[in-house]
Amino acid sequence: MQDRFKAIILAFVLFSVANLHKTAFGQILISSETITKDKYFAVSISIDNGKSWLAPVKLSNNAEKIKSFSVSTKELYPSIAWIEDENFSEKIYYYSFKKDFIPKEVINSFDKIDSICLLEPNFNSPFIIYKSGQYLRLVNSVDGGNTWSKPQSFFTNILETTFECLIEKNSFIVKTASGSNETIIINDPDPPYFSNENPTITLSDNFYDVKNYKSLKTNDLATAYIFQISSDKEFKNPIDITIEENSKINIPSDLKFGNYYARIMAWNGLKSSFSKTKTLKYFGNIDQKNICNIIKP
């Protein structure tokens, strides 16, 4: 209790208006409407339970333009999303304390944005829910906030301009002080496609080209595709390799000779779906070339 009191005192030395947030890893994130007399909008973080603070990161030059913000403290790297009132539009930005992260513009809207919620149910997978008029809107990222999906819109009967968001059974619950609730159901991503062809593929430098793996149906949310290799059919402890657009995956060089199972996973930050499973026969390094034979089980 005494340490937290000291943290609050130090926080107000750094910031004239401050909010403390305890994170899942014992850090405290501080977000502020003003820093010193210049009225910046800035954040700082303590990694020793408030005894000392890192240099504040300036997020906006004008704190008076900040309408609302939301902080996520579940992950190792706390993050913040905020609404900034520009001259002719309202924008939503996102910032994470990950190394070298640059604040990202997520939304640029000509419609009024009332309030905002930031949730990170899983690592590198933030969701932002915001209210604009009679609609709740949702965007997500599966690459740690670098890129974001297009907004999904849900008609709402909620009249209040402020609310909180919770995660419940793979859905988001939007709650207001008056007791109004809305549920945003997150659907499974459409299953990825794994070619039915049965070729013998010769790979050099441990690279494997996964082609035409995306479903023809467009997913509403941002979706990551991951190539999984497992020694068992249940994929209890798979090797996960993220598939990058227009590039080959790199099969681990320490993968031992033997038979494996392979599949592709689609992941939207909250739910997943899978392609059909195939058998992967790995022959190791032969004459500087790695040979895989992928066949239907």
C-alpha atoms as a printed R data frame, in Angstrom:
    type eleno elety resid chain resno       x       y       z
1   ATOM     1    CA   MET     A     1   0.000   0.000   0.000
2   ATOM     2    CA   GLN     A     2   2.859   2.361   0.898
3   ATOM     3    CA   ASP     A     3   4.648   1.559  -2.394
4   ATOM     4    CA   ARG     A     4   1.521   2.379  -4.357
5   ATOM     5    CA   PHE     A     5   1.157   5.693  -2.486
6   ATOM     6    CA   LYS     A     6   4.754   6.566  -3.407
7   ATOM     7    CA   ALA     A     7   4.013   5.605  -7.015
8   ATOM     8    CA   ILE     A     8   1.021   7.936  -7.083
9   ATOM     9    CA   ILE     A     9   3.076  10.818  -5.644
10  ATOM    10    CA   LEU     A    10   5.840  10.285  -8.218
11  ATOM    11    CA   ALA     A    11   3.263   9.977 -10.973
12  ATOM    12    CA   PHE     A    12   1.875  13.381 -10.174
13  ATOM    13    CA   VAL     A    13   5.395  14.830 -10.175
14  ATOM    14    CA   LEU     A    14   5.706  13.613 -13.766
15  ATOM    15    CA   PHE     A    15   2.140  14.422 -14.792
16  ATOM    16    CA   SER     A    16  -0.361  17.036 -13.693
17  ATOM    17    CA   VAL     A    17  -3.264  14.650 -14.369
18  ATOM    18    CA   ALA     A    18  -2.484  10.957 -14.019
19  ATOM    19    CA   ASN     A    19  -4.070   7.529 -14.031
20  ATOM    20    CA   LEU     A    20  -2.376   4.440 -12.670
21  ATOM    21    CA   HIS     A    21  -3.009   0.975 -14.092
22  ATOM    22    CA   LYS     A    22  -1.632  -2.218 -12.573
23  ATOM    23    CA   THR     A    23  -0.514  -4.699 -15.215
24  ATOM    24    CA   ALA     A    24  -0.546  -8.474 -15.179
25  ATOM    25    CA   PHE     A    25   3.242  -8.505 -14.793
26  ATOM    26    CA   GLY     A    26   3.548  -6.102 -11.891
27  ATOM    27    CA   GLN     A    27   4.251  -3.011 -13.943
28  ATOM    28    CA   ILE     A    28   2.259   0.195 -13.619
29  ATOM    29    CA   LEU     A    29   1.230   2.123 -16.662
30  ATOM    30    CA   ILE     A    30   0.526   5.797 -16.228
31  ATOM    31    CA   SER     A    31  -1.464   7.738 -18.793
32  ATOM    32    CA   SER     A    32  -2.082  11.427 -18.579
33  ATOM    33    CA   GLU     A    33  -4.028  14.283 -20.072
34  ATOM    34    CA   THR     A    34  -1.176  16.744 -19.550
35  ATOM    35    CA   ILE     A    35   2.527  16.577 -18.986
36  ATOM    36    CA   THR     A    36   4.145  19.548 -17.247
37  ATOM    37    CA   LYS     A    37   2.719  22.877 -18.433
38  ATOM    38    CA   ASP     A    38   2.871  22.093 -22.157
39  ATOM    39    CA   LYS     A    39  -0.333  20.009 -22.160
40  ATOM    40    CA   TYR     A    40   1.029  17.061 -24.059
41  ATOM    41    CA   PHE     A    41  -0.727  13.713 -23.986
42  ATOM    42    CA   ALA     A    42   1.888  11.225 -22.847
43  ATOM    43    CA   VAL     A    43   2.493   7.875 -21.157
44  ATOM    44    CA   SER     A    44   5.202   6.434 -18.970
45  ATOM    45    CA   ILE     A    45   5.809   3.045 -17.405
46  ATOM    46    CA   SER     A    46   7.444   1.670 -14.291
47  ATOM    47    CA   ILE     A    47   9.040  -1.775 -14.198
48  ATOM    48    CA   ASP     A    48   9.898  -1.671 -10.480
49  ATOM    49    CA   ASN     A    49   6.398  -1.196  -9.050
50  ATOM    50    CA   GLY     A    50   6.462   2.570  -9.183
51  ATOM    51    CA   LYS     A    51   9.867   3.300  -7.645
52  ATOM    52    CA   SER     A    52  11.144   4.812 -10.876
53  ATOM    53    CA   TRP     A    53   9.675   5.687 -14.255
54  ATOM    54    CA   LEU     A    54  10.872   5.576 -17.828
55  ATOM    55    CA   ALA     A    55  10.994   8.817 -19.767
56  ATOM    56    CA   PRO     A    56   7.454   9.761 -20.844
57  ATOM    57    CA   VAL     A    57   6.486   8.996 -24.435
58  ATOM    58    CA   LYS     A    58   4.653  11.900 -26.042
59  ATOM    59    CA   LEU     A    59   1.635  10.646 -27.995
60  ATOM    60    CA   SER     A    60   0.010  13.958 -28.929
61  ATOM    61    CA   ASN     A    61   1.089  17.579 -28.949
62  ATOM    62    CA   ASN     A    62  -2.291  18.794 -27.736
63  ATOM    63    CA   ALA     A    63  -3.902  17.065 -24.753
64  ATOM    64    CA   GLU     A    64  -7.050  19.142 -25.164
65  ATOM    65    CA   LYS     A    65  -7.859  17.211 -28.356
66  ATOM    66    CA   ILE     A    66  -7.947  13.861 -26.515
67  ATOM    67    CA   LYS     A    67 -11.589  12.855 -26.021
68  ATOM    68    CA   SER     A    68 -11.168   9.425 -24.459
69  ATOM    69    CA   PHE     A    69  -8.602   6.662 -24.021
70  ATOM    70    CA   SER     A    70  -8.450   3.021 -22.976
71  ATOM    71    CA   VAL     A    71  -5.559   1.030 -21.525
72  ATOM    72    CA   SER     A    72  -4.815  -2.682 -21.826
73  ATOM    73    CA   THR     A    73  -2.567  -4.076 -19.103
74  ATOM    74    CA   LYS     A    74  -2.937  -7.841 -19.579
75  ATOM    75    CA   GLU     A    75   0.075  -8.414 -21.788
76  ATOM    76    CA   LEU     A    76   3.784  -8.081 -21.064
77  ATOM    77    CA   TYR     A    77   3.790  -4.855 -23.060
78  ATOM    78    CA   PRO     A    78   0.937  -2.576 -21.928
79  ATOM    79    CA   SER     A    79  -0.804  -0.583 -24.633
80  ATOM    80    CA   ILE     A    80  -3.168   2.347 -25.039
81  ATOM    81    CA   ALA     A    81  -5.724   3.476 -27.632
82  ATOM    82    CA   TRP     A    82  -7.185   6.969 -27.734
83  ATOM    83    CA   ILE     A    83  -9.597   9.213 -29.629
84  ATOM    84    CA   GLU     A    84  -8.177  12.471 -30.933
85  ATOM    85    CA   ASP     A    85 -10.405  15.261 -32.227
86  ATOM    86    CA   GLU     A    86  -8.865  16.679 -35.393
87  ATOM    87    CA   ASN     A    87 -10.099  19.716 -37.321
88  ATOM    88    CA   PHE     A    88 -12.536  17.918 -39.618
89  ATOM    89    CA   SER     A    89 -12.399  14.321 -38.391
90  ATOM    90    CA   GLU     A    90 -11.907  12.151 -35.343
91  ATOM    91    CA   LYS     A    91  -9.080   9.650 -35.222
92  ATOM    92    CA   ILE     A    92  -8.229   6.586 -33.156
93  ATOM    93    CA   TYR     A    93  -4.585   5.820 -32.444
94  ATOM    94    CA   TYR     A    94  -2.844   2.822 -30.861
95  ATOM    95    CA   TYR     A    95   0.462   2.610 -29.006
96  ATOM    96    CA   SER     A    96   2.286  -0.323 -27.384
97  ATOM    97    CA   PHE     A    97   5.326  -0.275 -25.120
98  ATOM    98    CA   LYS     A    98   7.039  -2.845 -27.314
99  ATOM    99    CA   LYS     A    99  10.523  -1.801 -28.363
100 ATOM   100    CA   ASP     A   100  10.669   0.687 -31.239
101 ATOM   101    CA   PHE     A   101   6.883   0.728 -31.645
102 ATOM   102    CA   ILE     A   102   5.545   3.845 -33.376
103 ATOM   103    CA   PRO     A   103   1.978   5.052 -32.648
104 ATOM   104    CA   LYS     A   104  -0.406   3.852 -35.349
105 ATOM   105    CA   GLU     A   105  -3.425   5.614 -36.767
106 ATOM   106    CA   VAL     A   106  -6.227   3.024 -36.693
107 ATOM   107    CA   ILE     A   107  -9.368   4.971 -37.641
108 ATOM   108    CA   ASN     A   108  -9.952   8.254 -39.456
109 ATOM   109    CA   SER     A   109 -13.681   9.046 -39.271
110 ATOM   110    CA   PHE     A   110 -15.800  12.011 -40.270
111 ATOM   111    CA   ASP     A   111 -18.446  10.728 -37.847
112 ATOM   112    CA   LYS     A   112 -18.341  11.542 -34.154
113 ATOM   113    CA   ILE     A   113 -16.702   8.867 -31.998
114 ATOM   114    CA   ASP     A   114 -18.123   8.750 -28.477
115 ATOM   115    CA   SER     A   115 -16.004   6.285 -26.526
116 ATOM   116    CA   ILE     A   116 -13.444   3.515 -26.863
117 ATOM   117    CA   CYS     A   117 -12.403   0.169 -25.370
118 ATOM   118    CA   LEU     A   118  -9.070  -1.585 -25.919
119 ATOM   119    CA   LEU     A   119  -8.749  -5.306 -25.182
120 ATOM   120    CA   GLU     A   120  -5.876  -7.707 -25.831
121 ATOM   121    CA   PRO     A   121  -7.227 -11.189 -25.097
122 ATOM   122    CA   ASN     A   122  -4.115 -12.823 -26.564
123 ATOM   123    CA   PHE     A   123  -0.536 -11.861 -27.311
124 ATOM   124    CA   ASN     A   124  -0.091  -9.477 -30.251
125 ATOM   125    CA   SER     A   125  -3.838  -9.468 -30.947
126 ATOM   126    CA   PRO     A   126  -5.478  -6.200 -29.832
127 ATOM   127    CA   PHE     A   127  -9.161  -5.405 -30.406
128 ATOM   128    CA   ILE     A   128 -10.675  -1.915 -30.319
129 ATOM   129    CA   ILE     A   129 -14.401  -1.349 -29.801
130 ATOM   130    CA   TYR     A   130 -15.790   2.148 -30.222
131 ATOM   131    CA   LYS     A   131 -19.202   3.788 -30.449
132 ATOM   132    CA   SER     A   132 -20.215   6.099 -33.248
133 ATOM   133    CA   GLY     A   133 -23.838   7.226 -33.369
134 ATOM   134    CA   GLN     A   134 -26.158   4.205 -33.221
135 ATOM   135    CA   TYR     A   135 -23.385   1.735 -33.981
136 ATOM   136    CA   LEU     A   136 -20.723  -0.131 -32.076
137 ATOM   137    CA   ARG     A   137 -17.723  -0.710 -34.289
138 ATOM   138    CA   LEU     A   138 -14.892  -3.202 -33.928
139 ATOM   139    CA   VAL     A   139 -11.417  -3.450 -35.446
140 ATOM   140    CA   ASN     A   140  -8.598  -5.878 -34.700
141 ATOM   141    CA   SER     A   141  -4.958  -6.628 -35.394
142 ATOM   142    CA   VAL     A   142  -3.040  -9.913 -35.451
143 ATOM   143    CA   ASP     A   143   0.430  -8.416 -35.837
144 ATOM   144    CA   GLY     A   144   0.709  -6.480 -32.597
145 ATOM   145    CA   GLY     A   145  -1.056  -3.346 -33.802
146 ATOM   146    CA   ASN     A   146   0.991  -2.635 -36.925
147 ATOM   147    CA   THR     A   147  -1.947  -3.217 -39.283
148 ATOM   148    CA   TRP     A   148  -5.693  -3.246 -38.606
149 ATOM   149    CA   SER     A   149  -8.872  -4.646 -40.080
150 ATOM   150    CA   LYS     A   150 -11.649  -2.551 -41.560
151 ATOM   151    CA   PRO     A   151 -14.365  -1.663 -39.031
152 ATOM   152    CA   GLN     A   152 -17.269  -4.035 -38.440
153 ATOM   153    CA   SER     A   153 -20.504  -2.275 -37.480
154 ATOM   154    CA   PHE     A   154 -23.184  -3.489 -35.071
155 ATOM   155    CA   PHE     A   155 -26.424  -1.587 -34.473
156 ATOM   156    CA   THR     A   156 -26.853  -0.829 -30.771
157 ATOM   157    CA   ASN     A   157 -29.593   0.366 -28.435
158 ATOM   158    CA   ILE     A   158 -27.009   1.760 -26.028
159 ATOM   159    CA   LEU     A   159 -27.560   5.482 -25.587
160 ATOM   160    CA   GLU     A   160 -24.716   6.239 -23.179
161 ATOM   161    CA   THR     A   161 -21.475   7.585 -24.592
162 ATOM   162    CA   THR     A   162 -19.252   5.729 -22.112
163 ATOM   163    CA   PHE     A   163 -18.998   1.990 -21.483
164 ATOM   164    CA   GLU     A   164 -16.671  -0.835 -20.499
165 ATOM   165    CA   CYS     A   165 -15.894  -4.036 -22.376
166 ATOM   166    CA   LEU     A   166 -15.370  -7.580 -21.127
167 ATOM   167    CA   ILE     A   167 -14.379 -10.844 -22.786
168 ATOM   168    CA   GLU     A   168 -16.766 -13.720 -22.179
169 ATOM   169    CA   LYS     A   169 -16.852 -17.086 -23.981
170 ATOM   170    CA   ASN     A   170 -15.044 -15.808 -27.074
171 ATOM   171    CA   SER     A   171 -17.365 -12.810 -27.322
172 ATOM   172    CA   PHE     A   172 -17.164  -9.194 -26.196
173 ATOM   173    CA   ILE     A   173 -19.695  -7.798 -23.724
174 ATOM   174    CA   VAL     A   174 -20.245  -4.036 -23.812
175 ATOM   175    CA   LYS     A   175 -21.631  -2.727 -20.503
176 ATOM   176    CA   THR     A   176 -22.802   0.709 -19.388
177 ATOM   177    CA   ALA     A   177 -23.284   2.225 -15.945
178 ATOM   178    CA   SER     A   178 -27.081   2.061 -16.350
179 ATOM   179    CA   GLY     A   179 -26.974  -1.694 -16.907
180 ATOM   180    CA   SER     A   180 -27.383  -1.765 -20.689
181 ATOM   181    CA   ASN     A   181 -25.512  -4.664 -22.304
182 ATOM   182    CA   GLU     A   182 -24.604  -5.600 -25.856
183 ATOM   183    CA   THR     A   183 -22.857  -8.783 -26.977
184 ATOM   184    CA   ILE     A   184 -20.531  -8.808 -29.973
185 ATOM   185    CA   ILE     A   185 -20.099 -12.394 -31.134
186 ATOM   186    CA   ILE     A   186 -16.807 -13.232 -32.810
187 ATOM   187    CA   ASN     A   187 -17.131 -15.891 -35.491
188 ATOM   188    CA   ASP     A   188 -14.547 -18.497 -36.389
189 ATOM   189    CA   PRO     A   189 -12.357 -17.460 -39.309
190 ATOM   190    CA   ASP     A   190 -13.124 -19.306 -42.510
191 ATOM   191    CA   PRO     A   191 -10.948 -22.474 -42.639
192 ATOM   192    CA   PRO     A   192  -7.783 -22.151 -44.706
193 ATOM   193    CA   TYR     A   193  -7.211 -24.262 -47.791
194 ATOM   194    CA   PHE     A   194  -4.520 -26.936 -48.068
195 ATOM   195    CA   SER     A   195  -3.997 -28.179 -51.622
196 ATOM   196    CA   ASN     A   196  -5.129 -31.744 -52.266
197 ATOM   197    CA   GLU     A   197  -2.195 -32.306 -54.575
198 ATOM   198    CA   ASN     A   198   0.284 -34.968 -53.550
199 ATOM   199    CA   PRO     A   199   3.644 -33.925 -54.977
200 ATOM   200    CA   THR     A   200   7.110 -34.681 -53.741
201 ATOM   201    CA   ILE     A   201   8.591 -31.292 -52.994
202 ATOM   202    CA   THR     A   202  12.324 -30.679 -52.987
203 ATOM   203    CA   LEU     A   203  13.232 -27.729 -50.800
204 ATOM   204    CA   SER     A   204  16.518 -25.862 -50.626
205 ATOM   205    CA   ASP     A   205  17.597 -23.854 -47.593
206 ATOM   206    CA   ASN     A   206  14.673 -25.175 -45.559
207 ATOM   207    CA   PHE     A   207  12.105 -23.077 -47.437
208 ATOM   208    CA   TYR     A   208   8.638 -24.325 -48.357
209 ATOM   209    CA   ASP     A   209   6.228 -22.386 -50.561
210 ATOM   210    CA   VAL     A   210   2.648 -22.566 -49.243
211 ATOM   211    CA   LYS     A   211   0.371 -21.492 -52.095
212 ATOM   212    CA   ASN     A   212  -3.323 -20.612 -52.330
213 ATOM   213    CA   TYR     A   213  -3.954 -21.266 -48.659
214 ATOM   214    CA   LYS     A   214  -6.555 -18.550 -48.066
215 ATOM   215    CA   SER     A   215 -10.248 -19.346 -48.269
216 ATOM   216    CA   LEU     A   216 -12.189 -17.770 -51.117
217 ATOM   217    CA   LYS     A   217 -14.482 -16.291 -48.481
218 ATOM   218    CA   THR     A   218 -13.217 -12.992 -47.073
219 ATOM   219    CA   ASN     A   219 -12.814 -12.841 -43.285
220 ATOM   220    CA   ASP     A   220 -14.230  -9.701 -41.672
221 ATOM   221    CA   LEU     A   221 -11.483  -9.571 -39.058
222 ATOM   222    CA   ALA     A   222  -7.738  -9.395 -39.542
223 ATOM   223    CA   THR     A   223  -6.541 -12.990 -39.811
224 ATOM   224    CA   ALA     A   224  -3.103 -14.568 -39.465
225 ATOM   225    CA   TYR     A   225  -2.233 -17.844 -41.194
226 ATOM   226    CA   ILE     A   226   0.129 -20.223 -39.447
227 ATOM   227    CA   PHE     A   227   1.742 -23.389 -40.798
228 ATOM   228    CA   GLN     A   228   1.850 -26.021 -38.060
229 ATOM   229    CA   ILE     A   229   4.108 -29.078 -37.833
230 ATOM   230    CA   SER     A   230   3.481 -31.692 -35.152
231 ATOM   231    CA   SER     A   231   4.732 -35.127 -34.197
232 ATOM   232    CA   ASP     A   232   1.210 -36.145 -33.121
233 ATOM   233    CA   LYS     A   233  -2.185 -35.916 -34.776
234 ATOM   234    CA   GLU     A   234  -3.616 -33.860 -31.905
235 ATOM   235    CA   PHE     A   235  -1.066 -31.069 -32.414
236 ATOM   236    CA   LYS     A   236  -0.450 -30.889 -28.661
237 ATOM   237    CA   ASN     A   237   2.826 -29.010 -29.013
238 ATOM   238    CA   PRO     A   238   3.135 -27.879 -32.635
239 ATOM   239    CA   ILE     A   239   5.853 -25.882 -34.324
240 ATOM   240    CA   ASP     A   240   4.136 -22.682 -35.473
241 ATOM   241    CA   ILE     A   241   5.453 -20.821 -38.516
242 ATOM   242    CA   THR     A   242   3.637 -17.643 -39.551
243 ATOM   243    CA   ILE     A   243   2.927 -17.523 -43.275
244 ATOM   244    CA   GLU     A   244   3.906 -14.155 -44.707
245 ATOM   245    CA   GLU     A   245   2.218 -12.846 -47.840
246 ATOM   246    CA   ASN     A   246   4.122 -13.716 -51.031
247 ATOM   247    CA   SER     A   247   6.988 -15.394 -49.209
248 ATOM   248    CA   LYS     A   248   8.050 -18.908 -48.333
249 ATOM   249    CA   ILE     A   249   8.060 -20.336 -44.835
250 ATOM   250    CA   ASN     A   250  11.326 -21.328 -43.229
251 ATOM   251    CA   ILE     A   251  11.266 -24.884 -41.903
252 ATOM   252    CA   PRO     A   252  13.423 -25.117 -38.729
253 ATOM   253    CA   SER     A   253  16.901 -26.343 -39.523
254 ATOM   254    CA   ASP     A   254  16.916 -28.515 -36.390
255 ATOM   255    CA   LEU     A   255  13.831 -30.497 -37.430
256 ATOM   256    CA   LYS     A   256  14.837 -34.135 -37.107
257 ATOM   257    CA   PHE     A   257  14.388 -36.833 -39.711
258 ATOM   258    CA   GLY     A   258  11.007 -38.531 -39.396
259 ATOM   259    CA   ASN     A   259   7.269 -38.423 -40.049
260 ATOM   260    CA   TYR     A   260   5.155 -35.448 -39.006
261 ATOM   261    CA   TYR     A   261   1.716 -33.969 -39.451
262 ATOM   262    CA   ALA     A   262   1.083 -30.603 -41.067
263 ATOM   263    CA   ARG     A   263  -1.874 -28.243 -41.265
264 ATOM   264    CA   ILE     A   264  -2.641 -24.552 -41.665
265 ATOM   265    CA   MET     A   265  -4.328 -22.544 -38.923
266 ATOM   266    CA   ALA     A   266  -6.327 -19.347 -39.435
267 ATOM   267    CA   TRP     A   267  -6.271 -17.100 -36.337
268 ATOM   268    CA   ASN     A   268  -8.222 -13.861 -35.779
269 ATOM   269    CA   GLY     A   269  -6.856 -13.049 -32.335
270 ATOM   270    CA   LEU     A   270  -9.674 -14.776 -30.472
271 ATOM   271    CA   LYS     A   271 -10.745 -17.859 -32.427
272 ATOM   272    CA   SER     A   272  -9.133 -20.255 -34.884
273 ATOM   273    CA   SER     A   273  -9.953 -22.749 -37.627
274 ATOM   274    CA   PHE     A   274  -7.861 -25.363 -39.406
275 ATOM   275    CA   SER     A   275  -7.248 -26.899 -42.784
276 ATOM   276    CA   LYS     A   276  -7.213 -30.624 -43.356
277 ATOM   277    CA   THR     A   277  -4.239 -32.424 -41.857
278 ATOM   278    CA   LYS     A   278  -1.593 -34.007 -44.055
279 ATOM   279    CA   THR     A   279   1.326 -36.271 -43.363
280 ATOM   280    CA   LEU     A   280   4.732 -34.695 -43.731
281 ATOM   281    CA   LYS     A   281   7.722 -36.968 -44.252
282 ATOM   282    CA   TYR     A   282  10.922 -35.118 -43.533
283 ATOM   283    CA   PHE     A   283  14.170 -36.593 -44.828
284 ATOM   284    CA   GLY     A   284  16.567 -34.105 -43.315
285 ATOM   285    CA   ASN     A   285  19.506 -32.534 -45.097
286 ATOM   286    CA   ILE     A   286  20.580 -34.500 -48.152
287 ATOM   287    CA   ASP     A   287  23.294 -32.992 -50.343
288 ATOM   288    CA   GLN     A   288  22.546 -29.534 -48.989
289 ATOM   289    CA   LYS     A   289  18.878 -29.923 -49.884
290 ATOM   290    CA   ASN     A   290  15.983 -30.655 -47.536
291 ATOM   291    CA   ILE     A   291  13.340 -32.975 -48.888
292 ATOM   292    CA   CYS     A   292   9.730 -33.060 -47.710
293 ATOM   293    CA   ASN     A   293   7.021 -35.321 -49.022
294 ATOM   294    CA   ILE     A   294   3.552 -34.079 -48.144
295 ATOM   295    CA   ILE     A   295   0.806 -36.610 -48.731
296 ATOM   296    CA   LYS     A   296  -2.770 -37.078 -47.636
297 ATOM   297    CA   PRO     A   297  -2.983 -39.277 -44.513
